[in-house]
């Protein structure tokens, strides 16, 4: 079985022009759980003036049903981690960057600085007996520096594994990777950090989301991120279109992903309405045209 991390409440919302109220964010999380999501990235503990879509993180977490799913709170620095530790999130997720230019724009840190901060956050979480993991952003390419050298990503992954990350995440932040590239890097990282699991976060900028997910799974990834409705993007990465849509991934994997496909499609349509958007995933398009 493949594990899904549902990221629509966090990455799915952070780049949308419509800012949803806490009630709607909680409703989205509940809908995702009802559709079968059991691990969700629910909030990001960042400054609301920098990412206003993520305002109200503490209130969102406080209103979630304990035990209904495993809740991840994303952080970019130790300050965010301290905020997360004051809540009941089950897991802290950290993002470090494989590109200096993107790192400076995203969290005002070079790649090495973000890696050092990741080590500190992982250590802090461990001291507080809280689970934590790290994701490497721009693992395949950067909007400013171009393709990312594989050796750099593998070295970062090894360092994060040594620092105690529960898994190693690889993010195609701007959706630039081809399936062969996803398979090659995922396999190298899997071999470098074994027996830790590898998680892959994909954007569907060039329509390669599903193909890249299948390539990552062939290479040994056991966890795939996706967002209901294909929402999302990164406010600090020009060209970062929406995430791989959960319903598209579910259709591709069939019985290998235990979710309710109809409920995902219904939620995607509902979320489009809440966000006043009309961009749709392949499955929603097929559904609305009578083909699903």
MARPA-798048 format. One line per field, with one value per residue (C-alpha): residue in one letter; x, y, z; residue number from 0. Coordinates in Angstrom, 3 decimals. Each point is the difference from the previous one (the first is absolute). Layout:
# MARPA-798048
residuo: c(A/...)
px: c(X/...)
py: c(Y/...)
pz: c(Z/...)
num: c(NUM/...)
END
This chain:
# MARPA-798048
residuo: c(X/X/X/X/X/X/X/X/X/X/X/X/X/X/X/X/X/X/X/X/X/X/X/X/X/X/X/X/X/X/X/X/X/X/X/X/X/X/X/X/X/X/X/X/X/X/X/X/X/X/X/X/X/X/X/X/X/X/X/X/X/X/X/X/X/X/X/X/X/X/X/X/X/X/X/X/X/X/X/X/X/X/X/X/X/X/X/X/X/X/X/X/X/X/X/X/X/X/X/X/X/X/X/X/X/X/X/X/X/X/X/X/X/X/X/X/X/X/X/X/X/X/X/X/X/X/X/X/X/X/X/X/X/X/X/X/X/X/X/X/X/X/X/X/X/X/X/X/X/X/X/X/X/X/X/X/X/X/X/X/X/X/X/X/X/X/X/X/X/X/X/X/X/X/X/X/X/X/X/X/X/X/X/X/X/X/X/X/X/X/X/X/X/X/X/X/X/X/X/X/X/X/X/X/X/X/X/X/X/X/X/X/X/X/X/X/X/X/X/X/X/X/X/X/X/X/X/X/X/X/X/X/X/X/X/X/X/X/X/X/X/X/X/X/X/X/X/X/X/X/X/X/X/X/X/X/X/X/X/X/X/X/X/X/X/X/X/X/X/X/X/X/X/X/X/X/X/X/X/X/X/X/X/X/X/X/X/X/X/X/X/X)
px: c(0.000/1.096/-0.380/-1.659/0.871/-2.897/1.464/-2.995/-0.535/3.566/1.779/-3.340/-1.068/3.200/0.163/-3.711/-1.177/-3.098/0.711/-2.267/-1.333/0.867/-3.441/0.572/3.534/-1.290/-2.841/2.551/2.018/-3.129/-1.048/3.451/-0.140/-3.470/1.404/2.692/2.988/1.808/3.030/-0.434/2.160/-2.514/1.750/3.227/1.407/1.245/-0.522/-3.520/1.319/2.287/-2.588/-3.440/-1.731/1.623/-1.353/-1.828/2.198/-0.361/-3.796/-0.223/2.010/-2.010/-3.199/1.181/-1.309/2.770/0.750/-2.083/3.207/3.669/0.470/3.192/0.917/2.563/2.762/2.844/2.090/0.369/-2.453/-2.667/0.926/-0.490/-3.469/-0.791/1.134/-2.564/-2.765/-1.166/1.376/1.185/3.013/2.195/1.076/2.989/0.919/3.622/1.025/2.413/0.474/1.620/-2.012/-3.349/0.982/0.668/-3.346/-2.017/1.436/2.949/2.540/2.577/-0.219/2.624/-1.701/-3.362/1.651/1.567/-3.379/-1.599/2.486/-0.855/-3.750/0.298/2.045/-2.490/-2.936/1.809/0.706/-3.733/-0.865/-1.780/0.348/1.652/1.135/1.565/-0.693/2.589/-1.578/1.126/1.433/-0.197/0.200/-0.132/-1.838/3.131/2.955/-1.300/0.524/1.132/3.065/-0.987/3.119/-1.054/-3.427/1.391/2.480/-2.786/-2.198/2.808/0.557/-3.705/-0.075/2.935/-1.799/-2.936/-2.659/-2.810/-0.013/1.713/-2.169/0.821/-1.982/-0.343/-0.916/-0.589/-1.096/3.024/1.010/-0.503/-0.888/3.474/1.552/-2.399/0.753/3.768/0.211/-2.559/1.922/3.304/-1.497/-1.791/3.287/1.839/-2.445/-1.298/-1.862/-1.680/-3.086/0.095/-2.878/-0.477/-1.849/-1.007/-1.419/-1.902/1.312/0.808/-2.614/2.545/-1.410/-1.506/2.826/2.560/-1.840/0.068/3.707/0.734/-1.870/1.955/3.179/-1.082/-1.958/-2.711/-1.737/-1.393/-1.312/-3.083/-2.643/-3.720/-0.938/3.624/0.084/3.126/3.404/2.751/-0.216/3.795/0.559/-1.075/-1.634/-0.962/-3.451/-2.387/0.842/-0.612/-3.754/-0.931/-2.872/2.288/2.537/-2.775/-1.293/3.497/0.777/-3.407/-0.082/3.535/-1.428/-2.883/-2.148/-3.533/0.420/-3.525/0.421/3.287/-1.628/-2.932/2.419/2.051/-3.129/-1.018/3.501/-0.010/-3.156/1.474/3.107/-1.942/2.239/-0.738/3.241/-0.858/1.816/-0.305/-2.451/-2.203/0.001/-1.006/-2.691/-1.568/0.015/-1.696/3.031/0.595)
py: c(0.000/3.571/2.625/3.285/3.290/2.339/3.503/2.006/1.726/1.352/0.015/-0.107/3.324/1.997/1.303/0.453/3.635/-0.732/-0.162/-2.537/0.467/-2.483/-1.624/-0.866/-1.270/-2.329/-1.119/-0.853/-2.093/-1.830/-0.666/-1.382/-2.298/-1.180/-0.827/-2.184/2.266/-1.186/2.281/3.678/3.106/2.323/3.328/1.923/1.931/3.002/3.754/0.933/3.170/-2.141/-2.694/1.333/-3.178/-1.790/2.343/-1.659/-3.109/-0.477/0.345/-2.529/-2.578/0.625/-0.877/-3.279/-3.303/-1.785/-3.432/0.410/0.229/0.827/3.776/1.652/3.619/1.459/2.312/1.874/0.885/-0.533/2.808/-1.848/-3.261/1.561/1.140/-3.485/-1.600/2.095/-1.734/-3.601/-0.752/-3.577/0.759/2.930/0.295/2.125/1.263/0.506/1.229/-1.469/3.423/3.054/2.529/-1.630/-0.557/3.691/0.931/-2.695/0.147/2.404/-2.791/-1.525/-3.701/-0.760/2.277/-1.690/-3.393/1.164/1.358/-3.344/-1.788/2.385/-0.456/-3.787/0.068/2.340/-2.219/-3.091/1.695/0.734/-3.586/1.193/-1.670/2.049/-0.391/2.106/0.634/1.194/2.661/0.671/-3.518/-0.211/3.619/3.621/2.862/2.140/-2.400/-2.683/-3.761/-1.119/-2.287/-3.460/-0.282/3.074/-1.474/-3.391/1.646/2.054/-3.084/-1.898/2.889/0.142/-3.751/0.292/2.840/-2.272/0.873/-2.571/-0.025/1.813/2.148/1.122/2.861/0.884/3.514/1.472/-3.162/-0.116/-3.672/-2.743/-3.557/-1.334/2.734/-0.667/-3.702/0.519/2.427/-1.833/-3.254/1.643/1.601/-3.210/-1.882/2.722/0.236/-3.586/-1.201/3.402/0.476/2.492/2.398/1.968/3.307/0.818/2.937/-0.509/3.071/-1.897/-2.734/-2.505/-0.382/-3.480/-1.332/1.352/-1.572/-3.389/0.469/0.850/-3.084/-2.191/1.381/-0.829/2.996/-1.148/3.330/2.494/3.498/1.209/2.704/-0.364/1.904/0.518/3.245/1.802/1.239/1.944/3.796/0.278/-2.242/1.542/-2.588/-2.389/-1.113/-2.188/-3.238/-3.454/-0.462/-2.621/-1.283/-0.445/-1.891/-2.143/-0.941/-0.925/-2.157/-1.659/-2.486/1.000/3.158/-0.476/3.080/0.771/1.342/1.388/1.873/1.476/1.229/1.483/1.777/1.302/1.522/1.492/1.421/1.610/1.826/1.123/1.309/1.557/-1.856/-2.021/-1.925/-3.681/-3.301/-2.644/-2.031/3.003/0.905/-3.544/-0.016/3.279/-1.035/-3.278/-2.200/-1.095)
pz: c(0.000/-0.714/2.722/-0.919/1.662/-0.745/-0.337/-1.218/3.384/-0.087/-3.363/-1.747/1.495/0.451/-3.577/-0.661/-0.239/2.086/3.740/1.675/3.543/2.730/-0.240/-3.656/0.615/2.706/-2.286/-2.715/2.437/1.179/-3.589/-0.810/3.014/-0.989/-3.453/1.556/0.692/3.115/-0.043/-0.822/-0.121/1.614/0.692/-0.395/2.942/-1.944/0.333/-1.160/-1.612/-2.193/-0.828/0.993/-1.154/2.962/2.680/2.894/0.127/3.751/-0.171/-2.840/1.965/3.175/-1.855/-1.506/1.331/1.940/-1.386/-3.164/-2.060/0.369/-0.225/-1.288/0.681/-2.411/1.255/-1.702/3.071/3.722/0.766/-1.947/1.702/3.428/-1.079/-1.273/3.246/1.870/-1.978/-0.269/-3.465/-0.159/-2.121/-0.979/-3.614/-0.984/-3.467/-0.970/-3.421/-2.533/-1.654/1.589/-2.025/0.665/3.635/0.502/-1.538/1.760/3.521/-0.109/0.300/-2.304/-0.670/2.676/2.490/-0.558/0.478/3.276/1.123/-0.888/2.257/2.841/-0.466/-0.155/3.203/1.693/-0.960/1.256/3.342/0.292/-0.978/-3.127/-3.403/-2.752/-3.586/-2.730/-3.673/-2.541/-2.220/-3.583/-0.066/-3.795/-0.994/1.104/-1.741/0.361/-0.250/-2.357/0.485/3.455/0.122/1.227/2.153/1.984/0.730/0.975/2.385/1.593/0.336/1.722/2.413/0.860/0.563/2.390/1.800/0.797/-2.582/0.039/-3.797/-2.838/-2.221/-3.533/-1.534/-3.665/1.084/-3.453/-1.812/-2.269/0.314/-2.573/1.069/-0.800/2.148/2.864/-0.128/-0.083/2.937/2.117/-0.435/0.957/3.097/0.981/-0.154/1.935/2.927/0.276/1.975/0.385/-2.184/-2.864/-0.650/-3.219/-0.428/-3.576/-1.914/-3.225/-1.828/-3.198/0.326/1.308/3.525/-0.296/-2.198/2.470/2.942/-1.687/-0.783/3.634/1.186/-2.447/1.538/3.545/1.289/2.397/0.651/-2.519/0.684/-1.847/0.322/-0.591/-3.135/-1.024/1.979/1.073/-0.948/1.710/0.453/-0.183/-3.049/-3.305/-2.236/2.790/-1.094/1.972/1.752/-1.339/0.499/2.582/-2.134/-3.027/2.130/1.490/-3.446/-1.197/3.043/0.310/2.874/1.073/1.588/2.429/-0.600/-1.168/-3.536/-0.252/3.290/-1.231/-3.217/1.929/2.343/-2.915/-1.550/3.364/0.540/-3.439/1.033/3.311/-1.765/-2.900/-2.442/-3.100/-0.499/0.229/0.219/-2.683/2.101/0.769/-3.702/-0.906/2.675/-1.045/-3.651/0.806/-0.487/3.594)
num: c(0/1/2/3/4/5/6/7/8/9/10/11/12/13/14/15/16/17/18/19/20/21/22/23/24/25/26/27/28/29/30/31/32/33/34/35/36/37/38/39/40/41/42/43/44/45/46/47/48/49/50/51/52/53/54/55/56/57/58/59/60/61/62/63/64/65/66/67/68/69/70/71/72/73/74/75/76/77/78/79/80/81/82/83/84/85/86/87/88/89/90/91/92/93/94/95/96/97/98/99/100/101/102/103/104/105/106/107/108/109/110/111/112/113/114/115/116/117/118/119/120/121/122/123/124/125/126/127/128/129/130/131/132/133/134/135/136/137/138/139/140/141/142/143/144/145/146/147/148/149/150/151/152/153/154/155/156/157/158/159/160/161/162/163/164/165/166/167/168/169/170/171/172/173/174/175/176/177/178/179/180/181/182/183/184/185/186/187/188/189/190/191/192/193/194/195/196/197/198/199/200/201/202/203/204/205/206/207/208/209/210/211/212/213/214/215/216/217/218/219/220/221/222/223/224/225/226/227/228/229/230/231/232/233/234/235/236/237/238/239/240/241/242/243/244/245/246/247/248/249/250/251/252/253/254/255/256/257/258/259/260/261/262/263/264/265/266/267/268/269/270/271/272/273/274/275/276/277/278/279/280/281/282/283/284/285/286/287/288/289/290/291)
END
